[in-house]
Amino acid sequence: MNRSKWDERMHRADQLATAHPFAAEVLQFYARITSFQKGLYSDLESSCGDAKGRTAGTLRDELDLFILLPKFPQFLALVETIAPAPLAQSAAELIAQGAQRWQELLHACWRNSESQPSSAEGVLSRLFLQPYAEFLADYTQKPASGRVQPLCPVCGRRPQAGILRPEGDGGKRSLVCSLCSNEWEFRRLLCPSCGEENVEKLVNYTADQFQHVRIEDCDSCHHYIKTIDLTKNGNAVPVVDELAAIPLSLWAEEHGYSKLQANLLGI
């Protein structure tokens, strides 16, 4: 059976929620939100049609609140019903604040490429805007590979995770954007935060329960990123497996490393 990328994410979230009960609440919420995102993406395709030809790097100039804003109350109502308490409360407060506040919030989130979705409002904004960003990215011309870029070449955001894909006898590294989900090639022995390339300062950590996911720490800038190794588990869906590997994040934080970019749930 052929699945869309949204269906793959939902299916993987359900799988991992069963396999890892400690992450079940997070993954079940993510699966419900992904269902909404799938519908929004489909609506955008129907409304906007074939928008191919967009130039990379212009994505942040294209926030269309005329299309998006009517969808936001439905999104907030869903979050209020299914989310953990802090997010549900924030959604309820935003519903009461009205359209002017929604515009300000979404515009600020879209324009700020350095934002970390740590606040409840920040998490909600990015969850809502993510399928719109991914839609734009899917219809954007990808820049030629070869240049090492620590930020997404399509939208300028930081990466959420690294990916190792099979190539020859090893794995080829890429990064996946924390907002638009664009994937781009990146050198294996290079910190995406500070550019450190001394192998002695680039430390990897894995755990038995997540043998295909590893923490990549940098002892120069003390940031870390999770990398999903598809050479070890071809069924993994990077954006979902990154969410599930909560114990790895706890280990990194306990050892003094800060995450390069929080994921869409602010984790």
N, C-alpha and C positions, 0 to 999 in steps of 0.2 A: 504494500500500500504506500503510495506517495504522500508524504506529509509536507505541509508548508513549514517554513522555518519557525513560525509561531507555534504550530502544532508540535514540532520537535521540542521546543522549549517547554511547553506544557507537559508533554509526555515525560520528558527527563525530570522535570520538577516532581512529578508524581512518583516516579521511580525512586528518586533520592530521598523523598519524604518518608517512604516506607523503609528504605535501607538505613536512614540516619534519623531516628526519632528526635534527637536534640535539635535538628534543623527543620522539623516538620512544619512548625507554625510559619516560619519564614517562607519555606518553599510552597506551602499551600496558598499563602497570600499571594506570592509571586505568580503562581499558576492562574489564579483568578484575575489578577491584573493583566497578565499576558493575554488572556481571552479578550479583555476590553481593548488592549493594544492592537490585537489582530483585527478586530472590527474597525477601529479607527484607521488603521493602515489601508484596509480594503475600501473604506469610504473615501480616503484621499486618492486612491488609484481611480476610483469611479469619477470623482469630482474633477481631478486635475488631468487625467488621461496620461498619455505618454509625454513625460517632461524631460526626455533625455537631451543631453547637450549642455547641461549646467557645468560651469567651470569650477574645478576644485578650489576651495578656499573662500567661496562666496556664500556658503551655506548660512552663516550667521546674519546675512543681510536679507534673509528671505522669510522672516516670521510673518505668517499670514493669520492674524487673529480673527479676521472676518470669517475664515473657515473653521478655525479651532475653537473660538470662544463659545459657540453654541453647544459644543460637546463637553465643555468643562463641568457644568452642573451635574450631568449624568455620571461623569467620572467621580466627582466628589461624593455624590450620593452612594455610589458603589463602595467607595473607600470607607465611608461612615458606617456601612453595614458589615463589612468583612475584615477591616483592618484591626491590628492590635490597638490598644486604647490610645496611645499618644497620637497616632496618625488619624484614628477615627475622630478624636476630639478636634484636631486641627482641621479636618475636612468639614466638620459641622460648623466651626467658627468661620471658615471661608465661605460656606454657603450663605451665612448670614451677612457677610460683608459686601457681597454683590459684585457686579461686573467691573466697576472701576478698579477695585482692589485686585481682581483676577488679572486684568490687563497689566497692571503694574508688576505683579509678581511674575507672570510668565515672561514679560519683556525683560525684566532684570535677570532672570535665570538664563534666558536664551543668549543674552549679550555677554554675560560674564563667563569667559572661558576658564577662569581660575577657580570657579565656585566649587566648593565641596558640599554635597547635599547632606549636611549633618542635621540641620533643623528640620522639623516636621514639614514646614512649608516648602523648604528646598527639596525634600524627598518627593513630595507630591508633585511639585512643578516638573521635576525631571522625569518622573514616571509618566506624566501626561505628555510631555514634549518628545519623549524618546521615539515613539513610532513615527512622529512627524519628521524628526531628524533622520531616522533610518530611511523613510520614504525618499527624502531629498537626496540622501547619500546614494541610494540605489539607482537614482537617475542622474548622477553626477559623473562626469568624465574622471576616471582615476588617473592621477599623475603617474608619470613613468617612474618605475622603481630604480633604485641605485643610490639615491640620497638617503642617508640615515636621518630619520626624523623622529624625535621623541614624542612629538604631538601629532595628533591625527592630521594627515595632509588634506582631508576633506573639510573638517569643521574646526580644527584647532584645539580640540579637547585632549585631556590626558587619557592614557590608556587605562582600561579597567583591569586587563589581564594580559598575560602572554600566552602564546600557543606554540606548541611544537608539532609540526606536521611531518609525516614520513617523507623522507627524501634520501634516496640511495640507502646506505647502511646506517643513517642517523636520522636527525630531525632538523627541520628548517624552522627557524624562529620567526614569529610575527607577533604583532600587538593588535589588540582589538579595542576600539574606541569605547569610552565610557558612556557616550551619548548616542552617536549615530550607528554604532556597531560596525563601522568600516574596519577592515583588517589590512594591515600593511606590514611589509617585511622589515625586520630589524635584526641587527647583528646579535649573535648569541652571547658573546662575552662583552657586554656593554650595559652599564646602568642607564635605564631610560630616564632617570631623575637628574643625575649630575654628570653623566658621561664617563664615569670611572670605568677603566678597562683593565686594571690590574687584577688578575685572577685571584690573587691572595685576599683581595678585599671584597670579592663577590662570592657570597656564601649561600649555599642551597640547604634547605631543610625539608624533609618529607616525614610522613607518619604512615604507619601500617594501614590505617583505615582509608587513606587517600593516597595510594601508591602512584597514581597518575597525576597528582597535583603536588606542586612543590612551592615553597616560599623561596623567592630569590631576594636576598638581603644585600644591601650595600653598606659596607663599614666606613665608607667615606661620608655619605650624606645621611645614613641611617634611615633610608626609606626601603620599602619592600614592595614587591608585586607578586601575585600568584601566577604561576604558569601551569597550564593544563597540557599534559603530554599525551597527544593523540596517538603516539607510537606505542603507548602502553595500554590505552583504552580508546579504541576507535568509536565507541558509543557515547563518549562524553560530549556534552554541549557546553562549550567553554563558559558562556555567561551564566549558565545555571550551576555547573560544577564549582565555579568560583564562589557562588553564593553559599553552597552547601558546606564548603570546607571551613567552617567556623573555627574549629580547634586550631587550625594553622594560623589564623589571624590572632587568636589569643596567645599562642606561643610567641609570635613575632612581637606583639605589643609588650608582653612580659619581659622580653629581652631587649627592649629599648628601641625597636624599629617602628616607624610610622608608615602607614599605607600611603602609597603614592597618590592614589585616587580612590575615594570611597565609591562603592557600587551604587546602583540605582536605589537600593534600600537604605543607603547611608551607612553601610557596614564596612 
